[in-house]
Structure formats: structure tokens, C-alpha cells
Amino acid sequence: MATVTAKNITKFQQTLLNWYDTDGRHFPWRNKRLTQYQIIIAETLLQRTKAETVSKFYTQFIKDFPNWTNLAQADTAAIELYLKPIGLYRQRAKRLKNLALEMVKRKGKLPHDREELESIPFIGQYIANAIELIIHNRPSPLIDVNMSRLLERYFGKRKMADIRYDPYLQKLSYKVVRHSRAKEINWAILDFAALICKAQKPICKFCQLNSTCTYFKKAKNKLYSEGTINSKHSVLT
């Protein structure tokens, strides 16, 4: 089993970075020349939404609403038109507009202090982590259901239902992204979870981590005990 040791974390990091360098996804919000506004908008839209869906309208959204002032002055209905494909569009449009109004009051300035950052209305744990990681260049995890799935399958399950408050998962995620390539580690985890370690029917046979993966070992042992596969099979399909 892949216990949480420095050795296993290093292997996890290096394996995913090697995979990401050749097979990682490319999205406009991963551009190094983005403004703080563009980064926060992207991460807000990405919450509970597939990256491929956001990528279809993100660039045009930024063209139509290029900064906090434009977004704050926009009609909510105009914002809703963009968000219809991602669900809960009325709530999300209202949240984006209110966040824009708040940032205009703050003249677009973001605090470096974590507690003060999370005190800003409409900025929760995930967005605060994204700001620390991408804007302040601190190794913070973009922890969501996808990252948690990959971490839990490889290292072991969390205890609490809400990933935001589970101490094991929070501590583990920070350990895993503590790296000189913290941004790429985060993106590698998210991409690997989307393409290989899927929620349904993970592609274990193409997973470079399967030799030390907790989930894979348990699944394979279960199939052995049930007689579904024999010892000649080295991977799940």
C-alpha cells in the first residue's frame, strides 16, 4: 500500500510530472501572462465544472468582461448567458457580479494574509488556495473532488465527508504539492484524475502509479478472490 511517506510522495510527484509533461491538458487560464482578474475568474468558473466546458467560453467571457469594473457594471442577465451551460447559472452569475463589486471596492487588491483573504465575500477555501498558488506563488492545493479522488485512491481514504474539513486529506494535499513545480503538480493531478483516474471506470491498466496504488491493489485482490481474474493478469482493464 502507498502509505504517506516522503518516498511515496516523491514517486507520486515525479510520476505525475513526467506524465503531465507529455500528456497534460492545455487551457487558456494556464497561461503565465494572465492578470489576477483572469485567474480568479477562471478558478471561480472551474468550481464543480469540467475544464473542457469552461474552455469553450472562457476566452470570449474575458473579452466581453475584461476586468472587475466591466464585470461589476454588467447586467446580470448578460453574465447568465455565458453560464447557462454549466448549471446553477443564476446563482453563479450573481456570485460573480457580487465578487466583482467587492473587488472594485478593494481596487482589485488581494491581501497576502490567508485569514484576510478568506474573509473576502465569495472567496472560499478553493479560490483562496488558487490565489495563493497562482498569484502569490505558494504551494497550495487546488483540492476538489477530482484531486481528492486521486489522492485517496493512491494513499488511502479520508474520514470526513467534506473535503474542506478533513485533516488527513488537507495535510496530505499540502504535502503532495510542496514542490518547486507546485502549479504543474496541481494541474497534473487534476488532468490525471480527469483522463486516467476517472470517477467511473478508471483506466488502471494505463496508470503509471498502479504498482503502488492502494485502490488498484484492493480492486485486483478482490477480483482474484472472486476468481474473476487469475495470476497471469497484471492489470485491470
C-alpha positions in Angstrom: 0.0 0.0 0.0 1.2 3.5 -0.7 1.5 4.9 2.8 2.1 8.6 3.2 5.9 8.6 3.3 8.4 11.0 1.8 9.5 8.3 -0.6 5.9 7.6 -1.9 5.1 11.3 -2.2 8.2 11.9 -4.2 7.4 9.0 -6.5 3.8 10.2 -6.9 5.0 13.7 -7.7 7.7 12.7 -10.2 5.4 10.1 -12.0 2.7 12.6 -12.5 5.0 15.4 -13.6 6.6 13.1 -16.2 3.1 12.2 -17.4 1.9 15.8 -17.4 4.9 17.0 -19.5 3.8 14.8 -22.4 0.1 14.2 -21.9 -1.2 17.1 -19.8 -4.1 19.3 -21.0 -3.7 22.8 -22.2 -6.2 25.6 -21.2 -6.1 29.4 -21.7 -6.1 30.0 -17.9 -2.8 28.2 -17.5 -1.0 31.0 -19.5 1.7 32.6 -17.4 0.8 36.1 -18.6 -2.7 36.2 -17.1 -3.9 39.1 -14.9 -5.1 38.4 -11.4 -8.6 39.1 -12.6 -8.4 36.5 -15.3 -7.0 33.9 -12.9 -9.7 34.4 -10.3 -12.5 34.3 -12.9 -11.1 31.0 -14.3 -10.9 29.3 -11.0 -14.4 30.5 -10.0 -15.9 29.1 -13.2 -14.0 25.8 -12.7 -15.6 25.0 -9.4 -17.8 21.9 -9.9 -17.5 22.3 -13.7 -15.4 20.3 -16.2 -12.5 22.3 -17.6 -13.4 21.4 -21.2 -16.8 23.1 -20.7 -15.3 26.3 -19.3 -12.7 26.4 -22.0 -15.5 26.7 -24.6 -16.5 30.2 -23.4 -13.7 31.4 -21.1 -11.8 33.4 -23.7 -14.9 35.2 -25.0 -16.0 35.9 -21.5 -12.8 37.6 -20.7 -13.0 39.7 -23.9 -16.6 40.8 -23.0 -15.8 41.4 -19.3 -12.0 42.2 -19.3 -11.7 43.5 -15.7 -13.6 43.8 -12.4 -15.1 47.1 -13.3 -16.6 45.8 -16.5 -18.0 42.8 -14.8 -19.4 44.8 -11.9 -21.2 47.2 -14.3 -22.5 44.3 -16.5 -26.2 43.3 -16.5 -26.6 40.1 -14.5 -28.6 38.6 -17.4 -25.6 39.1 -19.8 -23.4 37.1 -17.4 -26.1 34.4 -17.1 -26.0 33.8 -20.9 -22.4 32.6 -20.6 -23.0 30.4 -17.6 -26.1 28.5 -18.8 -24.0 25.5 -20.0 -22.5 24.9 -16.5 -25.6 24.8 -14.4 -26.8 26.9 -11.5 -26.1 29.8 -13.8 -28.3 32.3 -12.0 -26.5 31.7 -8.7 -23.1 31.7 -10.3 -23.8 34.9 -12.3 -25.0 36.7 -9.1 -21.9 35.4 -7.2 -19.5 36.7 -10.0 -21.2 40.1 -10.1 -21.1 40.4 -6.3 -17.4 39.4 -6.2 -16.7 42.0 -8.9 -18.4 44.7 -6.9 -16.4 43.7 -3.8 -13.1 43.7 -5.8 -13.9 47.1 -7.2 -14.3 48.4 -3.7 -10.9 46.9 -2.9 -9.4 48.5 -6.1 -8.5 45.0 -7.2 -6.0 44.4 -4.4 -5.7 41.0 -2.8 -4.3 40.5 0.7 -1.4 38.1 1.3 -2.7 37.1 4.7 -4.7 33.8 4.4 -7.3 34.7 7.0 -7.9 38.1 5.5 -8.1 36.5 2.0 -10.8 34.1 3.1 -12.7 36.9 4.8 -13.4 38.5 1.3 -17.1 37.7 0.5 -17.5 34.9 -2.2 -13.9 33.7 -1.8 -13.9 30.3 -0.1 -11.1 27.8 0.5 -10.7 26.7 -3.1 -10.4 30.2 -4.5 -8.1 31.2 -1.7 -5.9 28.2 -2.5 -5.9 29.1 -6.1 -4.9 32.7 -5.4 -2.1 31.6 -3.1 -0.8 29.1 -5.7 -1.1 31.0 -8.9 -0.9 34.7 -7.9 1.2 34.5 -4.7 3.3 31.6 -5.8 2.8 29.5 -2.7 2.4 25.7 -2.8 -1.3 25.4 -2.1 -3.5 22.6 -3.4 -6.4 23.0 -5.8 -8.3 20.5 -3.7 -11.6 19.4 -5.2 -13.5 16.1 -5.7 -11.1 15.2 -8.5 -7.9 15.8 -6.6 -9.3 14.1 -3.5 -10.3 11.0 -5.6 -6.8 10.5 -6.9 -5.1 11.2 -3.6 -7.5 8.9 -1.7 -7.2 6.1 -4.2 -3.4 6.1 -4.1 -2.7 6.9 -0.4 -5.9 5.9 1.4 -9.4 7.3 2.2 -10.3 10.3 4.2 -12.5 10.1 7.3 -14.9 13.1 6.9 -17.4 13.7 4.1 -16.5 17.3 3.4 -13.0 17.5 1.9 -12.6 21.1 3.2 -12.5 20.0 6.8 -10.9 16.6 6.6 -7.5 17.0 8.4 -5.9 13.9 6.8 -6.8 15.0 3.2 -5.9 18.6 3.8 -2.5 17.7 5.3 -1.8 15.2 2.5 -2.7 17.6 -0.3 -0.3 20.2 1.0 2.5 17.7 1.3 1.9 16.5 -2.3 2.0 20.0 -3.8 5.0 21.1 -1.9 7.4 21.1 -4.8 9.4 23.6 -7.0 6.8 23.0 -9.7 3.7 23.4 -7.5 1.5 24.7 -10.2 2.3 21.9 -12.5 1.8 19.3 -9.8 -1.7 20.6 -9.2 -2.5 20.6 -12.9 -1.0 17.2 -13.3 -3.2 15.8 -10.5 -6.3 17.4 -12.0 -5.6 16.2 -15.5 -4.6 12.7 -14.4 -7.9 12.4 -12.4 -9.9 13.6 -15.4 -8.2 11.4 -18.0 -7.0 8.3 -16.2 -8.2 8.0 -12.6 -11.8 8.7 -13.6 -14.7 8.6 -11.1 -16.3 5.9 -13.1 -14.2 3.1 -14.8 -10.7 4.4 -14.1 -8.2 3.3 -16.7 -6.0 1.4 -14.3 -4.1 -0.5 -17.0 -2.6 2.8 -18.3 -1.8 4.2 -14.9 1.9 4.6 -14.2 1.1 4.6 -10.5 -0.8 1.2 -10.4 2.2 -0.8 -9.0 1.9 1.1 -5.7 -1.7 2.3 -5.8 -3.9 1.3 -2.8 -7.1 1.3 -4.8 -5.6 -0.8 -7.6 -4.2 -3.4 -5.2 -7.6 -3.7 -3.4 -9.5 -4.0 -6.6 -7.2 -6.6 -8.0 -7.2 -8.6 -4.9 -11.0 -8.6 -4.9 -11.1 -9.9 -8.4 -8.5 -12.6 -7.5 -10.6 -13.8 -4.5 -13.8 -13.8 -6.7 -12.0 -15.8 -9.4 -12.7 -13.2 -12.0 -9.0 -12.9 -13.0 -6.0 -15.2 -12.5 -2.4 -14.6 -11.6 -1.5 -14.1 -15.3 -3.3 -10.8 -15.3 -1.1 -8.0 -14.1 -3.5 -5.1 -14.6 -7.2 -4.3 -14.6 -9.0 -3.4 -17.8 
